[in-house]
Amino acid sequence: MATLLVEIEDKKLKLFKELLQSLPFVKMREIYPNEDTDEQVISNIRQGIQEMRLVENGEQKSRSAREFLKDL
């Protein structure tokens, strides 16, 4: 099965979604711009684990929870 990314003008989105839903061989899943994909989530977790290992090995300094919360 192939995956296709299509960008549609907002005013034509409803019509296009109805068209796709009428095709029995198409599976549709909406992805919102602010939503991370599964691959991005996995990549972020891997990066976090790598950083944690660097801190444990003394190769990188950690920061306090207070500093972390300031960044949010």
Helices and strands as residue ranges (DSSP letters): H 10-21, H 38-56, H 65-71
